[in-house]
């Protein structure tokens, strides 16, 4: 296994544990976390859509 994969797994596992702990101790955090994910995914999708359109028009 490559070093980058190990670091990625360690980071992801740690993040899941921290988020899981926060959801159990502070249930409202769960709602904010989900809302944040939707907002970030929406922004990322809009940016991808705009950049893909601009690249296709240039070709």
PDB file of N, CA, C and O in Angstrom:
ATOM      1  N   UNK A   1       0.852  -1.175   0.000  1.00  0.00           N
ATOM      2  CA  UNK A   1       0.000   0.000   0.000  1.00  0.00           C
ATOM      3  C   UNK A   1       0.903   1.245   0.000  1.00  0.00           C
ATOM      4  O   UNK A   1       1.881   1.321   0.744  1.00  0.00           O
ATOM      5  N   UNK A   2       0.558   2.188  -0.831  1.00  0.00           N
ATOM      6  CA  UNK A   2       1.346   3.417  -0.931  1.00  0.00           C
ATOM      7  C   UNK A   2       1.155   4.293   0.297  1.00  0.00           C
ATOM      8  O   UNK A   2       0.134   4.224   0.981  1.00  0.00           O
ATOM      9  N   UNK A   3       2.159   5.113   0.556  1.00  0.00           N
ATOM     10  CA  UNK A   3       2.117   6.009   1.711  1.00  0.00           C
ATOM     11  C   UNK A   3       0.940   6.970   1.625  1.00  0.00           C
ATOM     12  O   UNK A   3       0.293   7.245   2.636  1.00  0.00           O
ATOM     13  N   UNK A   4       0.649   7.491   0.420  1.00  0.00           N
ATOM     14  CA  UNK A   4      -0.462   8.434   0.270  1.00  0.00           C
ATOM     15  C   UNK A   4      -1.795   7.784   0.605  1.00  0.00           C
ATOM     16  O   UNK A   4      -2.672   8.424   1.185  1.00  0.00           O
ATOM     17  N   UNK A   5      -1.953   6.503   0.239  1.00  0.00           N
ATOM     18  CA  UNK A   5      -3.203   5.799   0.549  1.00  0.00           C
ATOM     19  C   UNK A   5      -3.348   5.610   2.058  1.00  0.00           C
ATOM     20  O   UNK A   5      -4.436   5.774   2.610  1.00  0.00           O
ATOM     21  N   UNK A   6      -2.243   5.264   2.717  1.00  0.00           N
ATOM     22  CA  UNK A   6      -2.288   5.072   4.167  1.00  0.00           C
ATOM     23  C   UNK A   6      -2.653   6.380   4.869  1.00  0.00           C
ATOM     24  O   UNK A   6      -3.485   6.395   5.776  1.00  0.00           O
ATOM     25  N   UNK A   7      -2.028   7.472   4.442  1.00  0.00           N
ATOM     26  CA  UNK A   7      -2.331   8.776   5.038  1.00  0.00           C
ATOM     27  C   UNK A   7      -3.786   9.140   4.790  1.00  0.00           C
ATOM     28  O   UNK A   7      -4.456   9.661   5.682  1.00  0.00           O
ATOM     29  N   UNK A   8      -4.276   8.871   3.594  1.00  0.00           N
ATOM     30  CA  UNK A   8      -5.670   9.165   3.256  1.00  0.00           C
ATOM     31  C   UNK A   8      -6.622   8.370   4.145  1.00  0.00           C
ATOM     32  O   UNK A   8      -7.598   8.919   4.657  1.00  0.00           O
ATOM     33  N   UNK A   9      -6.343   7.079   4.329  1.00  0.00           N
ATOM     34  CA  UNK A   9      -7.191   6.247   5.182  1.00  0.00           C
ATOM     35  C   UNK A   9      -7.146   6.717   6.635  1.00  0.00           C
ATOM     36  O   UNK A   9      -8.175   6.764   7.308  1.00  0.00           O
ATOM     37  N   UNK A  10      -5.956   7.064   7.113  1.00  0.00           N
ATOM     38  CA  UNK A  10      -5.832   7.551   8.487  1.00  0.00           C
ATOM     39  C   UNK A  10      -6.590   8.865   8.685  1.00  0.00           C
ATOM     40  O   UNK A  10      -7.274   9.045   9.693  1.00  0.00           O
ATOM     41  N   UNK A  11      -6.470   9.769   7.735  1.00  0.00           N
ATOM     42  CA  UNK A  11      -7.174  11.050   7.827  1.00  0.00           C
ATOM     43  C   UNK A  11      -8.685  10.841   7.789  1.00  0.00           C
ATOM     44  O   UNK A  11      -9.416  11.413   8.598  1.00  0.00           O
ATOM     45  N   UNK A  12      -9.152  10.020   6.847  1.00  0.00           N
ATOM     46  CA  UNK A  12     -10.589   9.770   6.715  1.00  0.00           C
ATOM     47  C   UNK A  12     -11.144   9.100   7.962  1.00  0.00           C
ATOM     48  O   UNK A  12     -12.203   9.484   8.459  1.00  0.00           O
ATOM     49  N   UNK A  13     -10.429   8.096   8.471  1.00  0.00           N
ATOM     50  CA  UNK A  13     -10.879   7.413   9.682  1.00  0.00           C
ATOM     51  C   UNK A  13     -10.952   8.345  10.868  1.00  0.00           C
ATOM     52  O   UNK A  13     -11.918   8.312  11.631  1.00  0.00           O
ATOM     53  N   UNK A  14      -9.938   9.175  11.028  1.00  0.00           N
ATOM     54  CA  UNK A  14      -9.923  10.141  12.126  1.00  0.00           C
ATOM     55  C   UNK A  14     -11.078  11.131  11.990  1.00  0.00           C
ATOM     56  O   UNK A  14     -11.748  11.454  12.971  1.00  0.00           O
ATOM     57  N   UNK A  15     -11.305  11.607  10.773  1.00  0.00           N
ATOM     58  CA  UNK A  15     -12.403  12.556  10.549  1.00  0.00           C
ATOM     59  C   UNK A  15     -13.752  11.915  10.883  1.00  0.00           C
ATOM     60  O   UNK A  15     -14.599  12.553  11.507  1.00  0.00           O
ATOM     61  N   UNK A  16     -13.960  10.656  10.472  1.00  0.00           N
ATOM     62  CA  UNK A  16     -15.216   9.970  10.776  1.00  0.00           C
ATOM     63  C   UNK A  16     -15.412   9.798  12.283  1.00  0.00           C
ATOM     64  O   UNK A  16     -16.519   9.975  12.792  1.00  0.00           O
ATOM     65  N   UNK A  17     -14.354   9.460  12.981  1.00  0.00           N
ATOM     66  CA  UNK A  17     -14.462   9.287  14.433  1.00  0.00           C
ATOM     67  C   UNK A  17     -14.810  10.610  15.110  1.00  0.00           C
ATOM     68  O   UNK A  17     -15.679  10.657  15.981  1.00  0.00           O
ATOM     69  N   UNK A  18     -14.139  11.672  14.712  1.00  0.00           N
ATOM     70  CA  UNK A  18     -14.412  12.988  15.306  1.00  0.00           C
ATOM     71  C   UNK A  18     -15.845  13.424  15.020  1.00  0.00           C
ATOM     72  O   UNK A  18     -16.549  13.880  15.922  1.00  0.00           O
ATOM     73  N   UNK A  19     -16.280  13.284  13.763  1.00  0.00           N
ATOM     74  CA  UNK A  19     -17.643  13.685  13.405  1.00  0.00           C
ATOM     75  C   UNK A  19     -18.665  12.816  14.130  1.00  0.00           C
ATOM     76  O   UNK A  19     -19.678  13.320  14.615  1.00  0.00           O
ATOM     77  N   UNK A  20     -18.404  11.515  14.206  1.00  0.00           N
ATOM     78  CA  UNK A  20     -19.310  10.621  14.931  1.00  0.00           C
ATOM     79  C   UNK A  20     -19.447  11.013  16.392  1.00  0.00           C
ATOM     80  O   UNK A  20     -20.550  11.025  16.939  1.00  0.00           O
ATOM     81  N   UNK A  21     -18.322  11.333  17.022  1.00  0.00           N
ATOM     82  CA  UNK A  21     -18.346  11.773  18.413  1.00  0.00           C
ATOM     83  C   UNK A  21     -19.140  13.066  18.569  1.00  0.00           C
ATOM     84  O   UNK A  21     -19.932  13.201  19.502  1.00  0.00           O
ATOM     85  N   UNK A  22     -18.930  14.009  17.665  1.00  0.00           N
ATOM     86  CA  UNK A  22     -19.663  15.277  17.740  1.00  0.00           C
ATOM     87  C   UNK A  22     -21.155  15.082  17.515  1.00  0.00           C
ATOM     88  O   UNK A  22     -21.965  15.758  18.148  1.00  0.00           O
ATOM     89  N   UNK A  23     -21.531  14.173  16.626  1.00  0.00           N
ATOM     90  CA  UNK A  23     -22.957  13.916  16.382  1.00  0.00           C
ATOM     91  C   UNK A  23     -23.606  13.325  17.626  1.00  0.00           C
ATOM     92  O   UNK A  23     -24.741  13.671  17.954  1.00  0.00           O
ATOM     93  N   UNK A  24     -22.901  12.439  18.322  1.00  0.00           N
ATOM     94  CA  UNK A  24     -23.454  11.827  19.531  1.00  0.00           C
ATOM     95  C   UNK A  24     -23.546  12.852  20.661  1.00  0.00           C
ATOM     96  O   UNK A  24     -24.544  12.897  21.380  1.00  0.00           O
ATOM     97  N   UNK A  25     -22.514  13.670  20.819  1.00  0.00           N
ATOM     98  CA  UNK A  25     -22.509  14.611  21.938  1.00  0.00           C
ATOM     99  C   UNK A  25     -23.292  15.884  21.646  1.00  0.00           C
ATOM    100  O   UNK A  25     -23.835  16.504  22.560  1.00  0.00           O
ATOM    101  N   UNK A  26     -23.353  16.275  20.374  1.00  0.00           N
ATOM    102  CA  UNK A  26     -24.067  17.498  19.997  1.00  0.00           C
ATOM    103  C   UNK A  26     -24.912  17.219  18.748  1.00  0.00           C
ATOM    104  O   UNK A  26     -24.462  17.465  17.629  1.00  0.00           O
ATOM    105  N   UNK A  27     -26.136  16.706  18.936  1.00  0.00           N
ATOM    106  CA  UNK A  27     -26.961  16.326  17.785  1.00  0.00           C
ATOM    107  C   UNK A  27     -27.212  17.448  16.777  1.00  0.00           C
ATOM    108  O   UNK A  27     -27.377  17.188  15.585  1.00  0.00           O
ATOM    109  N   UNK A  28     -27.242  18.680  17.249  1.00  0.00           N
ATOM    110  CA  UNK A  28     -27.459  19.788  16.310  1.00  0.00           C
ATOM    111  C   UNK A  28     -26.317  19.902  15.317  1.00  0.00           C
ATOM    112  O   UNK A  28     -26.519  20.361  14.193  1.00  0.00           O
ATOM    113  N   UNK A  29     -25.130  19.494  15.714  1.00  0.00           N
ATOM    114  CA  UNK A  29     -23.973  19.525  14.825  1.00  0.00           C
ATOM    115  C   UNK A  29     -24.250  18.714  13.566  1.00  0.00           C
ATOM    116  O   UNK A  29     -23.810  19.082  12.477  1.00  0.00           O
ATOM    117  N   UNK A  30     -24.982  17.607  13.715  1.00  0.00           N
ATOM    118  CA  UNK A  30     -25.326  16.745  12.577  1.00  0.00           C
ATOM    119  C   UNK A  30     -26.060  17.534  11.503  1.00  0.00           C
ATOM    120  O   UNK A  30     -25.750  17.404  10.319  1.00  0.00           O
ATOM    121  N   UNK A  31     -27.017  18.341  11.898  1.00  0.00           N
ATOM    122  CA  UNK A  31     -27.788  19.120  10.940  1.00  0.00           C
ATOM    123  C   UNK A  31     -26.910  20.143  10.229  1.00  0.00           C
ATOM    124  O   UNK A  31     -27.020  20.326   9.016  1.00  0.00           O
ATOM    125  N   UNK A  32     -26.044  20.806  10.980  1.00  0.00           N
ATOM    126  CA  UNK A  32     -25.145  21.787  10.374  1.00  0.00           C
ATOM    127  C   UNK A  32     -24.153  21.116   9.427  1.00  0.00           C
ATOM    128  O   UNK A  32     -23.830  21.653   8.368  1.00  0.00           O
ATOM    129  N   UNK A  33     -23.679  19.947   9.817  1.00  0.00           N
ATOM    130  CA  UNK A  33     -22.717  19.203   9.001  1.00  0.00           C
ATOM    131  C   UNK A  33     -23.347  18.811   7.665  1.00  0.00           C
ATOM    132  O   UNK A  33     -22.736  18.998   6.613  1.00  0.00           O
ATOM    133  N   UNK A  34     -24.556  18.272   7.701  1.00  0.00           N
ATOM    134  CA  UNK A  34     -25.258  17.878   6.472  1.00  0.00           C
ATOM    135  C   UNK A  34     -25.551  19.097   5.604  1.00  0.00           C
ATOM    136  O   UNK A  34     -25.362  19.050   4.389  1.00  0.00           O
ATOM    137  N   UNK A  35     -26.007  20.179   6.210  1.00  0.00           N
ATOM    138  CA  UNK A  35     -26.283  21.404   5.455  1.00  0.00           C
ATOM    139  C   UNK A  35     -25.009  21.925   4.799  1.00  0.00           C
ATOM    140  O   UNK A  35     -25.041  22.359   3.648  1.00  0.00           O
ATOM    141  N   UNK A  36     -23.905  21.889   5.509  1.00  0.00           N
ATOM    142  CA  UNK A  36     -22.626  22.324   4.955  1.00  0.00           C
ATOM    143  C   UNK A  36     -22.200  21.488   3.768  1.00  0.00           C
ATOM    144  O   UNK A  36     -21.690  22.019   2.781  1.00  0.00           O
ATOM    145  N   UNK A  37     -22.404  20.179   3.854  1.00  0.00           N
ATOM    146  CA  UNK A  37     -22.055  19.296   2.737  1.00  0.00           C
ATOM    147  C   UNK A  37     -22.881  19.648   1.510  1.00  0.00           C
ATOM    148  O   UNK A  37     -22.341  19.741   0.408  1.00  0.00           O
ATOM    149  N   UNK A  38     -24.174  19.846   1.685  1.00  0.00           N
ATOM    150  CA  UNK A  38     -25.021  20.202   0.542  1.00  0.00           C
ATOM    151  C   UNK A  38     -24.592  21.532  -0.073  1.00  0.00           C
ATOM    152  O   UNK A  38     -24.547  21.665  -1.296  1.00  0.00           O
ATOM    153  N   UNK A  39     -24.278  22.511   0.766  1.00  0.00           N
ATOM    154  CA  UNK A  39     -23.840  23.801   0.241  1.00  0.00           C
ATOM    155  C   UNK A  39     -22.531  23.677  -0.536  1.00  0.00           C
ATOM    156  O   UNK A  39     -22.406  24.228  -1.630  1.00  0.00           O
ATOM    157  N   UNK A  40     -21.567  22.965   0.014  1.00  0.00           N
ATOM    158  CA  UNK A  40     -20.282  22.798  -0.674  1.00  0.00           C
ATOM    159  C   UNK A  40     -20.437  22.013  -1.976  1.00  0.00           C
ATOM    160  O   UNK A  40     -19.821  22.361  -2.984  1.00  0.00           O
ATOM    161  N   UNK A  41     -21.247  20.966  -1.964  1.00  0.00           N
ATOM    162  CA  UNK A  41     -21.470  20.186  -3.184  1.00  0.00           C
ATOM    163  C   UNK A  41     -22.177  21.020  -4.242  1.00  0.00           C
ATOM    164  O   UNK A  41     -21.877  20.910  -5.431  1.00  0.00           O
ATOM    165  N   UNK A  42     -23.115  21.852  -3.809  1.00  0.00           N
ATOM    166  CA  UNK A  42     -23.810  22.720  -4.755  1.00  0.00           C
ATOM    167  C   UNK A  42     -22.872  23.721  -5.400  1.00  0.00           C
ATOM    168  O   UNK A  42     -22.915  23.929  -6.613  1.00  0.00           O
ATOM    169  N   UNK A  43     -22.030  24.338  -4.598  1.00  0.00           N
ATOM    170  CA  UNK A  43     -21.058  25.293  -5.134  1.00  0.00           C
ATOM    171  C   UNK A  43     -20.087  24.592  -6.078  1.00  0.00           C
ATOM    172  O   UNK A  43     -19.783  25.109  -7.152  1.00  0.00           O
ATOM    173  N   UNK A  44     -19.603  23.420  -5.683  1.00  0.00           N
ATOM    174  CA  UNK A  44     -18.670  22.667  -6.531  1.00  0.00           C
ATOM    175  C   UNK A  44     -19.322  22.276  -7.851  1.00  0.00           C
ATOM    176  O   UNK A  44     -18.674  22.328  -8.896  1.00  0.00           O
ATOM    177  N   UNK A  45     -20.597  21.885  -7.819  1.00  0.00           N
ATOM    178  CA  UNK A  45     -21.300  21.508  -9.054  1.00  0.00           C
ATOM    179  C   UNK A  45     -21.465  22.708  -9.984  1.00  0.00           C
ATOM    180  O   UNK A  45     -21.295  22.586 -11.197  1.00  0.00           O
ATOM    181  N   UNK A  46     -21.793  23.856  -9.418  1.00  0.00           N
ATOM    182  CA  UNK A  46     -21.939  25.066 -10.238  1.00  0.00           C
ATOM    183  C   UNK A  46     -20.611  25.436 -10.873  1.00  0.00           C
ATOM    184  O   UNK A  46     -20.557  25.767 -12.057  1.00  0.00           O
ATOM    185  N   UNK A  47     -19.536  25.383 -10.091  1.00  0.00           N
ATOM    186  CA  UNK A  47     -18.215  25.709 -10.640  1.00  0.00           C
ATOM    187  C   UNK A  47     -17.831  24.726 -11.739  1.00  0.00           C
ATOM    188  O   UNK A  47     -17.330  25.128 -12.790  1.00  0.00           O
ATOM    189  N   UNK A  48     -18.067  23.425 -11.495  1.00  0.00           N
ATOM    190  CA  UNK A  48     -17.768  22.424 -12.531  1.00  0.00           C
ATOM    191  C   UNK A  48     -18.588  22.673 -13.784  1.00  0.00           C
ATOM    192  O   UNK A  48     -18.082  22.543 -14.898  1.00  0.00           O
ATOM    193  N   UNK A  49     -19.846  23.028 -13.607  1.00  0.00           N
ATOM    194  CA  UNK A  49     -20.703  23.301 -14.756  1.00  0.00           C
ATOM    195  C   UNK A  49     -20.240  24.503 -15.550  1.00  0.00           C
ATOM    196  O   UNK A  49     -20.242  24.481 -16.781  1.00  0.00           O
ATOM    197  N   UNK A  50     -19.847  25.541 -14.859  1.00  0.00           N
ATOM    198  CA  UNK A  50     -19.380  26.741 -15.548  1.00  0.00           C
ATOM    199  C   UNK A  50     -18.042  26.510 -16.246  1.00  0.00           C
ATOM    200  O   UNK A  50     -17.843  26.958 -17.376  1.00  0.00           O
ATOM    201  N   UNK A  51     -17.133  25.817 -15.580  1.00  0.00           N
ATOM    202  CA  UNK A  51     -15.821  25.587 -16.195  1.00  0.00           C
ATOM    203  C   UNK A  51     -15.910  24.579 -17.331  1.00  0.00           C
ATOM    204  O   UNK A  51     -15.186  24.712 -18.318  1.00  0.00           O
ATOM    205  N   UNK A  52     -16.771  23.580 -17.222  1.00  0.00           N
ATOM    206  CA  UNK A  52     -16.917  22.602 -18.294  1.00  0.00           C
ATOM    207  C   UNK A  52     -17.510  23.267 -19.524  1.00  0.00           C
ATOM    208  O   UNK A  52     -17.094  22.983 -20.647  1.00  0.00           O
ATOM    209  N   UNK A  53     -18.476  24.148 -19.322  1.00  0.00           N
ATOM    210  CA  UNK A  53     -19.093  24.852 -20.440  1.00  0.00           C
ATOM    211  C   UNK A  53     -18.075  25.751 -21.129  1.00  0.00           C
ATOM    212  O   UNK A  53     -18.013  25.795 -22.358  1.00  0.00           O
ATOM    213  N   UNK A  54     -17.288  26.457 -20.354  1.00  0.00           N
ATOM    214  CA  UNK A  54     -16.275  27.356 -20.920  1.00  0.00           C
ATOM    215  C   UNK A  54     -15.225  26.565 -21.685  1.00  0.00           C
ATOM    216  O   UNK A  54     -14.784  27.014 -22.743  1.00  0.00           O
ATOM    217  N   UNK A  55     -14.817  25.425 -21.199  1.00  0.00           N
ATOM    218  CA  UNK A  55     -13.812  24.610 -21.878  1.00  0.00           C
ATOM    219  C   UNK A  55     -14.366  24.021 -23.167  1.00  0.00           C
ATOM    220  O   UNK A  55     -13.658  23.960 -24.171  1.00  0.00           O
ATOM    221  N   UNK A  56     -15.626  23.587 -23.152  1.00  0.00           N
ATOM    222  CA  UNK A  56     -16.235  22.998 -24.352  1.00  0.00           C
ATOM    223  C   UNK A  56     -16.397  24.050 -25.446  1.00  0.00           C
ATOM    224  O   UNK A  56     -16.224  23.746 -26.626  1.00  0.00           O
ATOM    225  N   UNK A  57     -16.724  25.277 -25.069  1.00  0.00           N
ATOM    226  CA  UNK A  57     -16.903  26.341 -26.062  1.00  0.00           C
ATOM    227  C   UNK A  57     -15.570  26.719 -26.713  1.00  0.00           C
ATOM    228  O   UNK A  57     -15.537  27.102 -27.882  1.00  0.00           O
ATOM    229  N   UNK A  58     -14.465  26.611 -25.954  1.00  0.00           N
ATOM    230  CA  UNK A  58     -13.162  26.944 -26.488  1.00  0.00           C
ATOM    231  C   UNK A  58     -12.692  25.908 -27.506  1.00  0.00           C
ATOM    232  O   UNK A  58     -11.990  26.256 -28.455  1.00  0.00           O
ATOM    233  N   UNK A  59     -13.066  24.640 -27.325  1.00  0.00           N
ATOM    234  CA  UNK A  59     -12.617  23.569 -28.227  1.00  0.00           C
ATOM    235  C   UNK A  59     -13.298  23.581 -29.561  1.00  0.00           C
ATOM    236  O   UNK A  59     -13.011  22.736 -30.408  1.00  0.00           O
TER     237      UNK A  59
END
